[in-house]
Amino acid sequence: MRPIPLGAKGTFTLHVTPAHLANQFKDAMLPPVFATPMIGHEVTAEAEVTRVDGRRVAFKVTARDEMEEIGRGTHERVVVDMRRLDERLSTKRKSEA
């Protein structure tokens, strides 16, 4: 696994369309919002690595529209070694046959 440096950042910008609204995913009774009360805004999210502990990586995350910050929080992920996972799945498939 390549080392993940503390402070590494990534951003992503999305132009919000009706397909991204809460009422399209879960329940039509929800308001037509995507972290902002108006359709058509551009929302930019940024994640910054704050901690790396083995395969666990913690992030500070923020989201903004053109006018203001609309959300912030933390997130944690675990890096998956795809080669190792594929080997384990292959072994399981062979034992089922």
C-alpha positions in Angstrom: 0.0 0.0 0.0 1.3 3.4 -0.9 1.6 5.8 2.1 -1.2 8.3 2.5 0.2 11.6 3.6 -1.5 13.6 6.3 -3.0 16.8 4.9 -3.7 15.3 1.5 -6.8 16.9 0.0 -9.3 16.1 -2.7 -12.3 18.1 -4.0 -15.3 17.3 -6.2 -17.8 19.7 -7.6 -21.3 18.6 -8.7 -24.0 20.7 -10.5 -27.1 19.7 -8.6 -30.0 18.6 -10.8 -33.4 17.2 -9.9 -32.0 13.6 -10.1 -29.8 14.5 -7.1 -32.6 15.6 -4.8 -33.6 13.8 -1.6 -37.2 13.2 -2.7 -35.9 11.2 -5.7 -34.0 8.7 -3.5 -36.0 7.9 -0.4 -39.5 9.3 -0.2 -41.4 11.6 -2.5 -42.6 13.4 0.7 -39.1 14.8 1.3 -38.4 18.3 0.2 -36.6 18.8 -3.1 -33.2 19.5 -1.5 -29.6 18.5 -1.8 -27.9 20.2 1.2 -29.2 23.5 -0.3 -32.8 24.7 -0.7 -32.5 25.5 -4.5 -32.0 23.3 -7.5 -29.2 24.3 -9.8 -26.4 25.2 -7.4 -22.9 23.9 -7.7 -21.8 22.1 -4.6 -18.1 21.5 -3.9 -17.0 19.0 -1.4 -13.5 18.8 0.1 -11.9 16.0 2.1 -8.6 16.2 4.0 -6.7 13.3 5.5 -6.4 13.9 9.3 -5.2 10.5 10.5 -3.8 7.3 9.1 -3.7 4.2 11.3 -2.7 1.1 9.3 -5.4 0.7 6.7 -7.8 3.1 8.5 -7.9 6.6 7.0 -9.8 9.5 8.7 -10.9 12.6 6.9 -12.3 16.1 7.7 -15.0 16.9 5.1 -16.7 20.1 4.1 -19.3 21.0 1.5 -20.0 24.5 0.1 -22.4 25.9 -2.5 -21.6 29.2 -4.2 -22.7 31.2 -1.2 -21.7 29.4 2.0 -20.7 26.3 3.8 -23.6 23.8 3.8 -22.1 20.9 5.7 -19.1 19.6 7.6 -18.1 16.5 9.4 -15.7 13.6 9.6 -15.5 10.3 7.7 -13.4 7.2 8.1 -12.6 4.5 5.5 -10.5 1.3 5.4 -8.2 0.7 2.4 -9.0 -2.6 0.8 -6.2 -4.6 -0.8 -8.0 -5.8 -3.9 -5.5 -8.5 -4.7 -5.8 -10.1 -1.3 -9.6 -9.8 -1.4 -9.7 -11.4 -4.9 -7.6 -14.3 -3.6 -9.9 -14.9 -0.6 -13.0 -14.8 -2.9 -11.3 -17.2 -5.3 -10.6 -19.6 -2.5 -14.2 -19.5 -1.4 -15.4 -20.1 -4.9 -13.1 -23.2 -5.2 -14.3 -24.6 -1.9 -18.0 -24.3 -3.0 -17.4 -26.2 -6.2 
